[in-house]
Amino acid sequence: MIHVSEFKDLELLSIHKVGNASQEESLICSQEPLQLQDETISQLLLSYFIQPFTNAAEYFRFYHEADLQLNEIFQYCRRIFENRDNFHEQSVNIAKHLYKHSTHPKIKGGELYIAYFSKCQVDGEDVEAIGIFKSETRDTYLKVYLSNESYQVNYDDGININKLDKGCLVFNTEEEEGYKVSIIDSISKQNEAVYWKDSFLQVQRREDNYHQTELAVNMCKQFISEKLPSEYEMSRIDQVDLLNKSAAYFKEKEQFQMDDFAQEVLGHQDAIESFREYREQYQQDYKQEIPDEFDISAPAFKKQQKVFKSILKLDKNFHIYIHGNRELIERGFDESTNMYYYKLSFENES
């Protein structure tokens, strides 16, 4: 995890304006870094840049399909880490690289901030860091002030320091693997935002326990929701019961063990064999490896646990939330009404 309090100093900062190249907007690069003399402004900037990363638990790394050394942002950051005198020159290179990839018609222009931190702490390790941040959204602010013993109101536009649009922190560790990188993208669900992560930065998830947990959760959910019902006659209740058991496994265990999960959650030998085959196919389809054993990442499971939906929807009339004992719910058919029913057993009502 990133410890915000350990970002002691914002030592270097260069600001450039990067427009949308396809809209014929300009790229304007500063001639020199910003002189950080006001302590209040430095702290506001530090909060603006770093605060969004406080809950970051997922890391990425730079990559390139042919050779990591061909990744431009990786090279620009490496040159800064090697010699801080290269900072401003490389910040201009980063701005030019972003401008080259700002061609989607919906990409907004904005200020690009390149920052250098001489010391921060990530996962208990003290390292240097480079920040790449972009502000695309401007807000309108009311200014209330006293003039001639009467209050007046005016307005101005500016940047909301509580909302960073896009950000990237590059930590000077694991250089040979493409550095440890953390990313923020407030509009990542929109198609036009793909340019930040995939085109501009060219990063991919690190194969750590966060990534492994995320993969395993999705694999188990798909197996129970799609594969098992296609092979065996399963009621929706049994399916929900298996999803609940899977969620409990990831929530309560500290380590995922493939065989242990199969025995504890699935139980039946035929289902276990089907699960093993499905894992092999899943790894081939997604070109991702899921180890037999790994430490379960609580943040990754918390983010993904919504995939284990324990809701039984009955026509448009009822939703049944199933969280506990499978034996307390029974499905039947009423011939007099020609409709299915569920019988629920309970002790208390609230």
Summary of the structure (lengths in Angstrom):
residues: 350
radius of gyration: 26.2
end to end distance: 40.2
largest distance: 85.1
contacts: 964
relative contact order: 0.11
helix: 42%
strand: 28%
